[in-house]
Amino acid sequence: MPALCTVCLCVLLLLTQHVSADTEKALQPLRYDALLSNYDYDFAVNTFPFQSQQQQLKMAYIYLEAKPGNAVVTLLHGKNFNADYWASTAKFLHALGYGVLIPDQIGFGKSSKPTNYQYSFAALAQHTKALMDSLQIKKSIVLGHSMGGMLASRFALMYPEITRQLILLNPIGLENYLQFVDYKDSDFFYKNELAKTAEGIQAYQQKNYYDGQWNKQYAALTDFMIGQLHGPDKEQIAWVNAKTYDMIFTQPVINEFKHLTMPVKLIIGTRDRTGPGRNWKKNGVDYELGRYDKLAKNAAAQIKDVTLFELDGLGHLPHIEDFTRFKAVLKTALDNQTH
C-alpha cells in the first residue's frame, strides 16, 4: 500500500509539472516577425518575386487551381487582415469548381514590408496583375473586402479587360474621407500604431466589427497583429501600417465608380459603421461617416451594371460573422460566371 501511494504521488507530481508547463506556455505572449514566419495559414503559401521601386520584393499568395473551364476568383484582403481570413470562402469557391487566388499585398501578411516605399492602390493593383500574369490567369472575378474593396475598385478601373466581375464586400472608400476629415501625416499613425495593445486591438474589433460579440474565431483573427506587437519587428510593422493609411485617405475611388464597365456586385452588411477619420473630422462638419445602409445605395446609383445585396444585421465582416448567409449571397452573385 505505501508503495502504491508513492507511485500515485509520482504520477501526480508529473501531471502537475505538465499542467504547469502548458499553463506557462499559454501565458507567453504571441510573437511573430514581420513576415509571419511561424504563423500558419490554412493553405500552402507560395511567393512571387519581383522588383519595384528599386527593391527586390516577394509577394506571398495562395493559389487553388480551377476545374477545367471555370473562372478564377481573386480575393483581396482588408487592412487589418491577411490572406488567411479568406480560408472558408476559398474552400467554398474551390468546391464549386472556381480557381482561387489570394495574395498578401506588399506591406501585409507574409509579403515583403519595405519601409522606404510609396504605397498606393495603383502599385498594389499592378503587383496583383503581375502575379496573375505569372500564373497565366487571363481574366478573373475580383472580390475585395474593406481596404481590399478600394484596391479591387482600382484594379478594375486599371484593368477592365481582365476583370470579369467586380464584387465589393463592405468596402471602405464609399465616401471621400478628406472631404470630411483633417489630413494626418504618417507620423500621426505611427505614434498610434506604437501605442497599440493586445487588449486595445481586441476591444476595437469587438466593438466595431461584431456589435459587442466575441468568440474564439474572432479572437484568432487578431493573433497575428498581437504577435507582431510582441515580436522583433514591432517598429517596422508600425511604420508600414502607418504608411498604408495614407492611400486610404488620399486615393479615393468613389468618384470613379461611374467608369466601371464590368458587372459589379455590392454585398453589404448594413450594420457596418466603419468610418476612417471619424475621430478627427474637420471643424464644423456634422456629417456621419460610415453609414453603410445609405452609402451602399449611393454607390450603386453611380454604377452602370450593379446589383446590391444587403445583409441586415451584419457588420463589417459578413464572411466571418455569418458565413452561411454570406455564401448564399456570394453564390447568387457568381451565378453565370463560371466560364
N, C-alpha and C positions, 0 to 999 in steps of 0.2 A: 504493500500500500504506500509506504513512504516513497518507494521508487517511482510509482505512478504519479505521485504528486510532483516529484522532481521533474518528470517528463512534461507534465502539464505546465509547470512553471516555465520550462524552457520554451515550449511552444508559444505560450502567452507572451513571453519576452520577445520572441522573434516576430510575432504578429504585431506587437506594439511598435517595434522598430520599423516594420514595413509600413504601417499606417503613418507613422511619424515622417518617414521619408517621403511618402506620397503627399502628405499634407504640406510638408516643406516645399516640395516641387510645385504644388498647386498655388502656393503663396508667392512663388517667384514671379516677378513681372515678365510679361511677354517681351521678347527682344528680337527685333528684325532689322536687318540692314536696309540700305536704300533700294536694293534690288529684290527684296523679299526672298532672299536665297533659301531660307529654311521654312518658308510659308508655302504649303501645298495647295495647288489648285485641283479641281475635280478631274481635269483632263490634262493630258500631256501638253507641255508648253514648248513651242519652237521659237527660234529667234531669226529675225530678218536684219542682216547688217546693211548699213548704207551710210553715206556721207551727207551731212547737211551743215551749213554754216561753219565750214572748215573744221568739222568734228566728225569722228567716227562714232556712229551710234548703233544701238541694237534695239529693235522693236520686238517685244515678246508678243506671241499670238497663239491662239488655239484655232485649229482648222479641222473640221469634220467634213469629209467629202460627201457630196450629194449622190443620191442614186442616179443612174444614167438618165439624162434629160431633164433633171429637176434643177430648180433655181438655187442660188446661194443667198443666204441672208447674212448680212454683216451687222453685228451688234456693237454699238458704240456706248461705252460706259460713261457714267457721270463723274463729277469732280471728286466726290468723297468715296469713290468705289474703284474697283478694278475688274478685269475680265471675269473673274470667278463668280461674281454675283449673278451672272447670266447662266449659271450651270443648269438650273431647272428648265429655263427657256430653251437652251441649246439641246438638251435631251429631248424635249418635246418636239422641237422642229426637226431634229435628226430622225426621230421615229416616224415623222410624216414624210421623210424622204428628202428633205431640204439639206443642202450643204450649209454649214455654219462657220463663219469666220468671226473671231472675236479678238481684236487687237487690244493690247495695253498701249495706250498712246504714249509718245515720248513725254517723260515727266511724271508718269503714273505706273502703278503696278510693278511688274518685273522688268519694265523697259528702262533704258538709259534716262538719267535725270541730270542733264547738263545745267549748271548754274549760270553759265555765261551763254545765254541762248535767248533769241527773240521768239517767244511762244505766240503763236497765232492760230486761229482756226484754219486759215488757208494753208499754213505749213503742215498742220496735222492732217488735213484733208489730202494734201499732196503725198505725205508719207503713206497714208492708207491706200491711195491709188497705186503707189509704187509697190506696196505689199501685194495688192491684188494682181498687178502685172506679173510679179514674180511667181505667183501661183496660177497664172494663166486664167484668171477669172475675168471674163469679158464684160459681164453685167452682173449686177447684184441688187437685191432688195436691201435697202439701208434703213436700219431701225436704231434710233438714238434716244437715250433716256437722259433727262436732266441736262447737264452741260453737254452730254453726248447728243442731245437734240439740237443744240446750236451747231455742233460740229457736223452732224448729219445734214442739216439745212445748208451749211456752207458747201459741203461735199456735193450735194445735189445741184446747187447753183453753179458750181465749178465744172461738174462732170455730169450734165444731164443725160448724155448719151450712154452712160454706164449705169445710171440709176433707174432700175426697172420701176421701183416704187419707193416712196419715202414714208416711213412710219415714225411718228413722233410720240413718244410716251412721256407724258408730263415733262415736256422740255422746259428749261428755263429759256429766257430770251423772247418770250411772248410779249414783252414790253421793252422799250429802250430805257434802260435804267438811268443813264446820265441825264435824261430829261427831268428826273425827279430827285436824284441824289447827288451829293458832292463827290467829286473825283478824289480818290485816295491813292497816294503813291504806294509802291510795293513795300516800302519800309513800314508803312502802317500795318499791312497784312503780315509782314514778317514778325513784327512785335506780337501780334495776336497769335500767330502760329506757335511761337516760342512759349507763350503763356498757357497753351492748352494743357489740360489734364485728362486722364482717363475718365474720371467722373464727369467732367465737362463735356467730353465728346459724346458719351452715352446719354447724358441728360438732354443735350441738344437734339439728338436723333429721336429720343423717346418723345419729346415734346413736339417737334416739328415734322417728323415723318410718320409717327404711329399713333398720334392722338392720345398720348399718355400711356399707351400699352407697351409692354416689354416682354420678351421671351428669349430663349436661348438662340433661336435663329437670328433675331435682330441683333443680339449682343455679339454673335460670331462675326457679323459684318463690320464690327468696329475693331476686331482683333488686330488687323494689320496696321491700322493707324495708331492704336495704343502701343503695339510692339515697336513701331518706329519712334514713338516718343521716348522709349526707354533704350533704344538701340544706339549704335555707334555713330549714326549719320543724322542725328536729330537736326542739326543746323542746316545741313544740305537739304533735307526734306522740307524744312520750314521755309527756306528761301525759294525753292522750286514751287512749293504750294502758293507762296506769296506772288510769285511772278505769273502764275497761271490764272490768278484772279483778274489780272489786268484785261485779258482778252474778253472776259465776260462783260465787263463794263464798257470797253472801248470798241468792240467789234460786233455791234448789233446785227441781227438778221431779219427781224420782224418787218422792216420796211422793204425787204426784197421778196417777201412771200408771193407777191403778185407775179414774180418772174418764174416761179416754179412751174415746169411744164409736164411733169410726170404725175401719175395718180398719188395723192397724199392722203394718209390716214392719220387722224389725231386720236390717240387713246388717252383719255384724261380722267384721273381720279379727281373728282370735283371738290373734295375736301381740302386739297392742297392749297397752301398759302405761302409757298416759298417765294421770298422777295429779297434778293440780294440788295444790300444797301439800305434796308429798312431803318437801320439804327442811325443813319447819317443823311436823312433827307434834307433837301435844301430848305432854307428858311421860308416859311410861308406856304410850303407845299402840304396840302392835306390829302393828296391822292393816296389811295390804299393799294400798296403793292401786293402782287401775288394772288389776286382773286381769280383762280383758275376757272371757276364756274362762269366767269364773264370773259376772261382772256381767251379761252378756247373758242368761244363763239366769234369773238372779234377777229381772231386769227383765221378761222375758217372762212369768214366773209371776204378775206383777201386772196384766197387761193382758188384757182380756176377749177381744178378737179379734186375735190376734197370730200371725205366722209368723216364725220365726227362721231366718236364713240365716247359717251360719258358714263363713268363708273361712280355712281353716287355712293357716298360713304367711305370712299377710299382716298388716300392721300398721295404723297409724292412717289411712292414705290408700289404701284398696284401689283407688279410681278412678284413682289416679296410678301406684301400684306395679304393678298388673296389670290394665289396662283390659279386656283380653279376658275374664278371669274375672268381673270386676265387671259388665260389660254384660250377660253372660248371666244373671246372678242378677237384675240390675235388670229385664230384660225379663220374667223369670218373675214377679217381684214386681208388675209392672204389668199382667199379663195380666187381661183382663176389665175394664180401667179406661179404655178408650178413649173411652167416651161418658158 
